[in-house]
């Protein structure tokens, strides 16, 4: 199969590239290298079945070149940030919604019918049902990031109905693991590198969060794509929550990180049940639909946090820290 | 109050302008006159409290000029077409989603905090719950129109959360009444004007649809805006379905129209439970939330259809018909 992976040099994208190549596929990577790292593709670039296109999804001609002969698009490129959305209110619309429309329209023009898409549990806003199923009550958006992913989902669904495409949409919790480069584990590590005796925490520390290990995430995507491709009567639109069946408090995660680093910092909290505007005080997704395909995560949240802090500690210089 | 009405020259927009002026407000109209009709604003233009800006919502500088000193935006401008979405797949994204972002961002820049928005029951796709409440299970989009309105809703909600705005979002059924200029009543009238003995119907004629009379729609919007403005603890995001508590089949509507015109055409059906891709076979919204504010529609669906065919018959020349 010939697969286009957008966001190929990113945290999740580069793992996806590696796994698709390992399974014998031809992989076309697409990335603007704004946050992606070419070093994540070191192994892939040595493989003759991999080609990287450096470009913007908002640049249709470049995208059209990359879309030649593609059987499946794994669309992972995104502005994957909730917290700073209000500082650049157009970015999510451009990078997530309009970019996805460009992917869809280019697929349509080039005759590619299948797409996998990384959506987010953030589109549930602040749900009232826990664990939150894919069919929970119609949510209200609380972040520009969530709104832009919702817009992208809607466009994908409408293209499936209007143009006979087939989509697997995955609503992720936060993903952890090797090549992780932004999020709470990174923030805490940066702070503790700069001043090991003190940690500032946004919110009250009791925010309840779910996380998933990156290889468990990839396992789920590849399994769902395989099952739905082999089911010729499959629905056009297939939506799966992806997460663990557990959650932790931010304070739990801090404890695991500090234990690993052998630190006992004084902790101060900014207070409030949300860390920032659009933060969700409680994320726990009902992943029984994905589990019904036979998938289950191999790592617990604690194990995923530890894999992440281990990776960060060994791959980043302490002088990257924000002093 | 100084109110900006987008889509001011349109079917619903021009009625909104008239009603806002009648209530003593200053009204700034904004319209690109692509489908709006300047003649709908004849009375308004004679009122010193009305100003019309002709411009595109995608043109931020023009929009910024119109947004000066505005207390409330009633955002009705849209590409309000489901059926032809697949013929121009970018139009809904531009006219509904990106245009709404421009409205929101210009509001933010100019310090306007309140917005009323015309969303649509089409964002429920093909729901499984009837009548369909605002909190029905998270729907899947079946049209580019619905997807673009969903995107606009999400952006509005995120701006409310992120920037302290307040929104009333109205999910309309199809609206009927004076100044109506596209939709099934118009299509049928055009056909019967061209060939009174024959009517072609898309679908099997059993599609179940809800309609609302335009003045009932305006009543609801103005009432909700009044109640929520007077409730200082009101939510940031307030969503209301707007429709009648009844539905009719397309065949019922045909019967009322033919009775009015005194015609007995031979009817042929294209067949299928949907008239076109993205058509919803059954629309019936649960409007109890809006009714709880004291609103109820004054006209039944049959009365609204008759008001519409009466208006069309007396305002359009038969040679407009599609022969």
Interface residues (C-beta under 8 A of the other chain):
Chain A: X85 X86 X89 X90 X93 X97 X98 X101 X104 X105 X108 X125 X134 X135 X136 X137 X138 X139 X140 X141 X142 X143 X144 X146 X147 X148 X150 X151 X153 X154 X155 X157 X158 X159 X161 X162 X163 X237 X239 X277 X278
Chain B: X85 X86 X89 X90 X93 X97 X98 X101 X104 X105 X108 X125 X134 X135 X136 X137 X138 X139 X140 X141 X142 X143 X144 X146 X147 X148 X150 X151 X153 X154 X155 X157 X158 X159 X161 X162 X163 X237 X239 X277 X278
